[in-house]
Amino acid sequence: MQDEKIVDLYWQRDEAAIRETEQKYGRYLTKIAYNILADLEDSKESVNDTYLNAWNSMPPHKPDILSTYLGKITRRVSIDVFRRRNRVKRRASEYAVSLSELEDCISQGNVTEAEVDVRLLAKAINDFLRTLPEGARNTFIGRYYFLDPLKEVAAYCGMSESKAKSMLYRTRCGLKAYLEKEGFEV
């Protein structure tokens, strides 16, 4: 079913919207959640929460690209679950690993100040990503937005793992230098 028709079902408050969403995007959303949580049951729960959030947010929202809209909801829900779960215990996941890789680029700083600067930081990172060649940008986004394992990123970007790893390292170094130049404390 076309995305526009699925969105229309949400707007009509037709429960078929959730079935169609699950059929079309269930595996995609589960993969996003699993990359963050590294636990299938928690991932399924996050995806179910995604469906509920989508149901509650349409209307008023009418997303142009349903996959991106749902993926964003899944990331947010899964990261919230990850944070709650890891207050008590630590678990390795692609989310934790990818965050540790980015630690050198982003300062911890004052929490209140960080909340104020988060939009400026996001804009600066987006501006930096626009300067990258397509391959480096796709590798970076695959690893740090979609939180895919390095092996998968290398495969779908058509390069060896070692090349992807060194490209990500150079990109992180470039990001750090760019953020420092833009006045961010790194």
N, C-alpha and C positions, 0 to 999 in steps of 0.2 A: 504494500500500500504506500502511496506517495505521502511524504511528510506533511504536505498541506492538508491532506485529508485526515491524517492523524491529529493534527493540531485542531482542525475543525471539530473532530469528535470530542476533544477536551473542552472546547468552547461550548459544545452542545451538552456537556456533562454526561456523555455516553461512556459507560464503563468499558466498552470495546476499545477505547483509546489505550487503556493500560495493556490489554491483551495484545493489541497491534504493536505497541511500543516494546513490549517484552519480546515479541516474536522477531521484530526487526533489529532491536538494539540490545537485547539482553546479554549476549556474549560480549559485545563491545564494552558495555558498562561494567560487567563482571570483571573483565580484564583490567580496566582502570582501577576498580576497587581493590582487586587482588594485588596489583602492583604496589599499592599503598599499604595494605593491611597484612599481606602474606598469610591470610587465613580465609579459606573458602566460605565457611559459615558466616563470618563477619562481612565478607564481601557480598554474599547474597542478601544479608540484612541491609547493607548500605544501598544495594540496588533497589530493594523494595522501598526503602525510604526515599530513594530518588523518584520512584513512581508516585509516591504520595506527595512529595514536594512539587512535582510536575503538575499533578492534579490540582493542588492548591494554588499554584501560581498562574495557571491558564484557565480562564482569564484572570487578570488583565493582560498578562504578557502573551504575545503572539510571535514566537521565535521564527526567524527566517530560516535558520539552519538548526533543525531539531537535534541532530547528533551532537553538535557543539553545545547546545543549551543543556541537553541531558548529561553530557560528559562533564560540564562545569558543575552541575548539581552533584553528580557522583563524586567528583574530586572533593568538593567542600564537605559533603556528608562523611566520606571516608577519612578525610584528614581529621575531622572532629572525633570520629570513633577512635582513630589512631591516638590522638592526644589523650582522650579519656582513658583508654586502655593502658597507655604507657605512663600514666601518672603512677600506676602501681607496679608495673613490670616493664622491662625493656625487651623488645623483640626485633630481630633483624628483618627489614623489609626494604624493598626498592626505595620507598619514601625516605626511610632513615638513612640509607646509604647515600642517596642522591643529595640529601640535605647536608650530610657530613662533607661531601665533596664541595659544596658551595660555601661552607663556613668561612673560608678565607676571603670571599668576595663581599660578605654582608656582615656588618657590625651588629653586635647584640644591643648595645646602647640602652638608653632609657626607654621603657615600654611606652610611656605616654608620647614621648618625642617620636618614637618609631611609628606609632599609629598615625601621627600627623604626617610623617614623611613617606608613608607607604605608597601614596599615589604618585609622588615625585619619583620614588625609587622604581615603581612599575613603569612609569613613562621613560625613565632613563634606560631601563633594561630593554624595553621595546625599541627605543631609538637605537641602542647598540645592536640589537638583533637585526634591524633593518640594514645595517652596514655590512653584515656578514654575507659571504657567498652562500648560495642556496644550500649546498651540502653541509656546511658548518652550522647553518641555522637549523636545518632539519634534524641534524644530529643532536644539537643542544636542546631543541624543543622535545624531541623524542625521549631524551634522557631525563630532562628536568621538568617538563610539563606533564608528559604522559607517563613518566616514571618507569619507562621500559628498561629491562635489564640491558646492560651494555652489549651482550651477544645479539639480542634482537635488534637493537638500534643499528649495529654494524650490518646485520643481514639486510634490513629493509633500506638502508642507505647505500648498499652495494659496496661495502669496504670490509677490510679485515678488522678484527677486534682491536688489534694493536693500533691500527690507523685511527679508528674511532676514539680510542682512549687518548691518544696523543692529541687528536683534534679537539676533544673536549677539554683537555688540560690547557692547550693554547687559548681556547675560547674563554675559559675561566680566567686565565691570566689577563687576557685582553679586556674582559668585563671588569676585572678588578681595577686595571689601569684607567679604564673609561669612567668608572664610578668615582675614583679618586679625582680625576680631572674635572668631573661635574660637581665636586664639592662634598661627596659622601665620605663619611669616615668609615674606612674599611679595616 
